[in-house]
Amino acid sequence: VAAEANAQCESSVAQLDDELQALAVRSVATMILKAAIERHREKNQGPILGRASEIFNQITLGQFTGLQAEYDARGEPMLAGLRGNQRVLVDGMSDGTCDQLYLALRLASLEAWLAHHEPIPLIVDDILMNFDDARSVATLQVLAQLSQRTQVIFFTHHQHLVELARENLSPSELFITSIDSRA
């Protein structure tokens, strides 16, 4: 009986040793993968986040001076807007400001892509729904700047946005096509 128990203990020790080695390999692989992800994020995120900060500042009329990437307690990435010295997490932003943040990130990513590729059109549909008039104008101006690099197609059924565009963009930046709703 003692010999049998001793053999079972040795088998358990060998199995634990194998599992410990596998765990060590997975832990090292996880650390290497996280380091590679972080290097990729730093290399690519910096310029995009920097440009997104500029766009976000412009379309929020200076209410937010920039963006900051952080990690929560679980190590998950999160994004905060900077309003003066205060950090505002996405869940603390209004719907309109969240839309503006998303748009700033999208436009910065597109600009980064355009730096190394042929232009592709940007097509947006009623992206200014939750924006006040002043932020709508600022956004239209950002889109007009982008239109110097690629085609921007902006769909809306809100006539007041068309009027804001007419009043705040030059004729060379704006081409309006109306679709007759009676058709």
MITITI-795124 format. One record per atom (N, C-alpha, C): x, z, y; residue in one letter. Coordinates in steps of 0.1 Angstrom, whole numbers, plus 5000, padded with zeros to 4 digits. Example, Ala and Ser with C-alpha at 12.3 -4.5 7.8 and 13.67 -1.06 7.14 Angstrom:
// residues 2
513250784943A
512350784955A
513250784967A
512850714978S
513750714989S
512950795000S
This chain:
// residues 183
500850004988V
500050005000V
500950005013V
501950085013A
502850085024A
503549955026A
503949895015A
504649765016A
503649655022A
502449665018E
501349575023E
501149595038E
501049725042A
500849755056A
502049705064A
503249725059N
504449685066N
504449535067N
504049465057A
504049315058A
503049265069A
501949335069Q
500849305079Q
501349335093Q
502049445095C
502649475108C
503649365112C
504449325103E
505449225106E
504849095110E
503749065103S
502948935106S
502348945120S
501849065123S
501149085136S
502249075147S
503449135145V
504449125154V
504948985157V
505048905146A
505448765147A
504448685155A
503148715152Q
502048645159Q
502048685174Q
502248805177L
502348855191L
503548795198L
504648785191D
505848725197D
505548575200D
504948505191D
504548365194D
503648345206D
502648435206E
501648425217E
502348465230E
503248565230L
503948605242L
504848485247L
505548415238Q
506348305242Q
505448195248Q
504348165242A
503448065247A
502848105261A
502548235263L
502148285276L
503248265286L
504448295283A
505548285292A
505748135296A
505648045287V
505747905290V
504647865299V
503347905296R
502247875305R
502447935319R
502948055320S
503148115333S
504248045341S
505348005335V
506347925342V
505747795346V
505047725337A
504447595341A
503447605352A
502747715352T
501747745363T
502547765376T
503547835376M
504347855388M
504947725393M
505447645384I
506047515388I
504947425394I
503847425388L
502747335393L
502247385406L
502147515408K
501647565421K
502747535432K
503947545429A
505047505438A
504947365442A
504747275432A
504647135435A
503447105443A
502347165440I
501147145448I
501347195463I
502047305464E
502347355478E
503247265485E
504247205479R
505147115485R
504346985490R
503446935481H
502646825484H
501746855496H
501146975496R
500247015506R
500947025520R
502147085520E
502947095532E
503346965537E
503746875528K
504246735533K
503046655539K
501946665532N
500846575536N
499846645545N
499646775544Q
498646845551Q
499046865566Q
500346895568G
500746925581G
500346815591G
500746685589P
500446585599P
498946565601P
498246565589I
496746545590I
496046665597I
496546785593L
495946905599L
496246905614L
497446865618G
497846865632G
496946765640G
496746645634R
495946545641R
494446595641R
494046645630A
492646695629A
492446805640A
493446895642S
493346995652S
493146935666S
493846825669E
493746755682E
492346695684E
491846635673I
490546565674I
489446675675I
489646785667F
488646895668F
488646955682F
489746975688N
489847025701N
489146935711N
489346805709Q
488746705719Q
487246705717Q
486746705705I
485246685703I
484546815705I
485246935704T
484547055708T
484747095722T
485347005730L
485547025744L
486447145747L
487447165739G
488347275741G
487947405736G
486647415730Q
486247545725Q
487047595714Q
487547495706F
488547525695F
489847455698F
490847535698T
492247485702T
492947425690T
492447445678G
493147395666G
492547445653G
493247415643L
492847445629L
494047515622L
493647605613Q
494747675606Q
494347685591Q
495247635582A
494947655568A
495547785563A
494747855555E
495047985550E
494647995536E
494948115530Y
494448145516Y
493748275516Y
492648275508D
491848395507D
492548495497D
491948605495A
492548705486A
492748655472A
491948555468R
492148505454R
493148385454R
493748355465G
494748245466G
494048115467G
492848105471E
492047985473E
492347935487E
492547805489P
492747755503P
491447765511P
491647795524M
490447795533M
490947745546M
489947715555L
490347655568L
489647735578L
490347765589A
489747835600A
490047755613A
489047765622G
489247715635G
489747815644G
490547775654L
491147875664L
490447865677L
489747975681R
489047975694R
489748085702R
490648045710G
491548145717G
492448205707G
492448335707N
493248415697N
492448445685N
491148405684Q
490248435673Q
490248325663Q
490348365650R
490148275639R
488648275635R
488048155634V
486648145630V
486648065617V
486248125606L
486148065593L
484947965593L
484947865585V
483947765584V
482547825583V
482447935575D
481147985573D
480648065585D
481548085595G
481148145608G
480848045619G
480947915616M
480647805626M
479247755625M
478747705636S
477447645636S
477447525628S
476247475625D
476147345617D
476847235625D
476647225638G
477147115646G
478747125646G
479247245648T
480747265648T
481247235634T
480547265623C
481047235610C
481047075608C
480047015614D
480046865613D
481246805621D
481546875632Q
482646825640Q
483946845633Q
484046955626L
485246985619L
485446885608L
484346865600Y
484446765589Y
484846625595Y
484246585606L
484546455612L
486046455616L
486546555622A
487946565627A
488846545615A
488546615604L
489346595592L
489346455586L
488146405586R
487946265581R
488646165589R
488546175602L
489246085611L
490746095610L
491246215610A
492646235608A
493246175595A
492446195585S
492846135572S
492845985572S
491845925579L
491745785580L
492945735589L
493245805599E
494445765608E
495745765600E
495845865592A
497045875583A
497145765573A
496045725568W
495945615558W
496245485565W
495745465577L
495945345585L
497345325589L
498145435590A
499545425593A
500345345583A
499845335570H
500545275560H
499845165552H
498645135557H
497745035550H
497144945560H
496544835555E
495744745563E
494444815568E
493944775580P
492744845585P
491544825576P
490744925575I
489444915568I
488444965578I
487244915578P
486244965588P
485745105585P
485445175595L
484845305594L
483345285597L
482545325588I
481045305590I
480445445590I
479845485600V
479145615601V
477745595605V
476945685600D
475445675603D
474945815608D
474545815621D
473945925627D
474746055625D
476046045628I
476946155627I
476846255638I
476046225649L
475946305660L
474646385661L
473946395650M
472646465649M
472746605654M
473746685651N
473846825654N
474746845666N
475046745674F
475946755685F
475146755698F
475646835708D
474946825721D
475546705728D
474946665739D
475346545746D
476846535750D
477346645755A
478746645759A
479646625747A
479346695736R
480246675724R
480046535718R
478846485720S
478546345715S
479346245723S
479446265736V
480246175744V
481746185740V
482246305738A
483646325734A
483946255721A
482946265712T
483146205699T
483046055700T
482246005708L
482145855710L
483445805716L
484045885725Q
485345845730Q
486445845720Q
486445945711V
487445945699V
487245825691V
485945795688L
485645675680L
486145545687L
485945545700A
486445425708A
487945415707A
488645525707Q
490145525706Q
490545465692Q
489845515682L
490045475668L
489745325667L
488845275674S
488445135673S
489545035677S
490545095684Q
491745005688Q
492644985675Q
492445055665R
493245045653R
492444985641R
491145005641T
490244955630T
488844945635T
488044865628Q
486644845632Q
485844975630Q
485045015640V
484245135638V
482745085640V
481945105630I
480545075630I
479745205630I
478945215641F
478245345643F
476745305643F
476045365633F
474645335632F
473845455638F
472845435646T
471945535650T
470545475654T
469545565652H
468245515657H
467845605669H
468745675675H
468545755687H
468945685699H
467945645707Q
468245565719Q
469045635729Q
468845775730H
469645845740H
471145845736H
471545825724L
472945815720L
473545675725L
472645575724V
473045445728V
473245445743V
472445515750E
472545525765E
473845605769E
474145715761L
475345795763L
476545705761L
476545625751A
477645525749A
477745425760A
476645375764R
476745275775R
477245335788R
476945465791E
477345535803E
478845575802E
479345595790N
480645665789N
481745575783N
481445465778L
482445375772L
482445245780L
483645185780S
483745055787S
483144945779S
482744835785P
482044725778P
483044665767P
484344675769S
485244625759S
485344715747S
484844835748E
484844935736E
483544935729E
482544875734L
481144895729L
480444765727L
479944745716F
479144625713F
477844675706F
476744655712I
475444705707I
474644595701I
474144625689T
473244525682T
472044615679T
470844565684S
469644635680S
468944565669S
468344635660I
467644585649I
466144605652I
465344505653D
463944515657D
463244595646D
462644705649S
461944785639S
460644725635S
460144615641R
458944555638R
459044455627R
460344425623A
460544325613A
460244375599A
